[in-house]
Amino acid sequence: MAVLATLLAVGSCGTALTFTVGKGSGSTSLSLVTNVAISEVEVKEKGAADWSELKESSTNTWTLSSKAPLKGPFSVRFLVKNGGYRVIDDVIPAEFKVGSAYKTSIQI
């Protein structure tokens, strides 16, 4: 039992991933700033069948530009170094505001 408790305690260590909507975000662009390093970030708009890749513009800042208006809420898919891909459904609401932070339950 002690070993199981230790494994659970160690496994729960980490920082909760948070997405902050960055400057420049609006109806045709989305900038996400993360509080921890992740890679290969993609978003899926409401009703979309495919994921759209975001480009890393600076450390922990990911951007998407579109010619058409973006439709939220947005689900986010990303890669973590030692844990494979993760998906968070509807983490960014349709009516997001620049500077708003959206905390997830994923520990990294």
JOCOR-V578603 format. One record per pair of residues at least 12 apart in sequence whose C-alpha atoms are under 10 Angstrom apart, sorted by the first residue. I is the first residue (numbers start at 1). J is the second residue. Records with the same first field share a line. If there is no record, write none. Layout:
BEGIN
I = J / J
END
This chain:
BEGIN
11 = 107 / 108
12 = 106 / 107 / 108
13 = 107 / 108
14 = 36 / 106 / 107 / 108
15 = 35 / 36 / 104 / 105 / 106 / 107 / 108
16 = 35 / 36 / 103 / 104 / 105 / 106 / 107 / 108
17 = 34 / 35 / 36 / 37 / 38 / 102 / 103 / 104 / 105 / 106 / 107 / 108
18 = 32 / 33 / 34 / 35 / 36 / 91 / 101 / 102 / 103 / 104 / 105 / 106 / 107
19 = 31 / 32 / 33 / 34 / 35 / 36 / 60 / 61 / 62 / 76 / 91 / 92 / 99 / 100 / 101 / 102 / 103 / 104
20 = 32 / 33 / 34 / 35 / 61 / 92 / 96 / 97 / 98 / 99 / 100 / 101 / 102 / 103
21 = 33 / 34 / 61 / 62 / 63 / 92 / 96 / 97 / 98 / 99 / 100 / 101 / 102
22 = 34 / 61 / 62 / 63 / 97 / 98 / 99 / 100 / 101
23 = 97 / 98 / 99
24 = 63 / 65 / 98
25 = 63 / 64 / 65 / 96 / 97 / 98 / 99
26 = 65 / 69 / 70 / 95 / 96 / 97 / 98
27 = 65 / 66 / 67 / 68 / 69 / 70 / 71 / 72 / 94 / 95 / 96
28 = 64 / 65 / 66 / 67 / 68 / 69 / 70 / 71
29 = 63 / 64 / 65 / 66 / 67 / 68 / 69 / 70
30 = 43 / 54 / 62 / 63 / 64 / 65 / 66 / 70 / 96 / 98
31 = 54 / 55 / 56 / 57 / 61 / 62 / 63 / 64 / 65 / 98
32 = 54 / 56 / 60 / 61 / 62 / 63 / 64 / 92 / 98 / 99 / 101
33 = 56 / 58 / 59 / 60 / 61 / 62 / 63 / 99 / 101
34 = 59 / 60 / 61 / 62 / 101 / 102 / 103
35 = 60 / 61 / 101 / 103 / 108
36 = 59 / 60 / 80 / 107 / 108
37 = 59 / 60 / 61 / 79 / 80 / 81 / 108
38 = 59 / 60 / 61 / 62 / 78 / 79 / 80 / 81 / 85 / 108
39 = 54 / 55 / 56 / 60 / 62 / 77 / 78 / 79 / 80 / 81 / 85
40 = 53 / 54 / 55 / 56 / 62 / 77 / 78 / 79 / 80 / 85
41 = 53 / 54 / 55 / 56 / 61 / 62 / 63 / 64 / 76 / 77 / 78 / 79 / 80 / 85 / 86 / 87
42 = 54 / 55 / 62 / 63 / 64 / 74 / 75 / 76 / 77 / 78 / 79 / 87
43 = 64 / 72 / 73 / 74 / 75 / 76 / 77 / 78 / 87 / 88 / 89 / 90 / 91 / 92
44 = 70 / 71 / 72 / 73 / 74 / 75 / 76 / 77 / 89 / 90
45 = 70 / 71 / 72 / 73 / 74 / 75 / 76 / 90 / 92 / 94
46 = 70 / 71 / 72 / 73 / 74 / 75 / 90 / 93 / 94
47 = 71 / 72 / 73 / 74
48 = 71 / 74
51 = 75 / 76 / 77
52 = 64 / 65 / 66 / 76 / 77
53 = 65 / 76 / 77 / 78
54 = 78
70 = 94
71 = 93 / 94 / 95
72 = 90 / 91 / 92 / 93 / 94 / 95 / 96
73 = 89 / 90 / 91 / 92 / 93 / 94 / 95 / 96
74 = 88 / 89 / 90 / 91 / 92 / 93 / 94 / 96
75 = 87 / 88 / 89 / 90 / 91 / 92 / 93
76 = 88 / 89 / 90 / 91 / 92
77 = 89
80 = 108
81 = 108
82 = 108
83 = 108
86 = 106
87 = 106
88 = 104 / 105 / 106
91 = 103 / 104
END
